[in-house]
Amino acid sequence: MEYETLYETYKPLLISVAYRMVGTLADAEDLVHDVFVNIQRNDVGLIRHRRLISSS
């Protein structure tokens, strides 16, 4: 899965989780952005466990 696909797939989920953790949308978006910056710096292929999202 490429970086852009990961971003589009998991961004909404990660923002909702981060929002519950930090309490503001701006802080949640900053946290998610930082996660994806770190992922982009590394080999995406090294990620072994990804959440499977079903369309049901």
Secondary structure as GFF3:
##gff-version 3
##sequence-region A 1 56
A	DSSP	alpha_helix	3	22	.	.	.	ID=ss1
A	DSSP	alpha_helix	25	41	.	.	.	ID=ss2
A	DSSP	three_ten_helix	44	46	.	.	.	ID=ss3
###
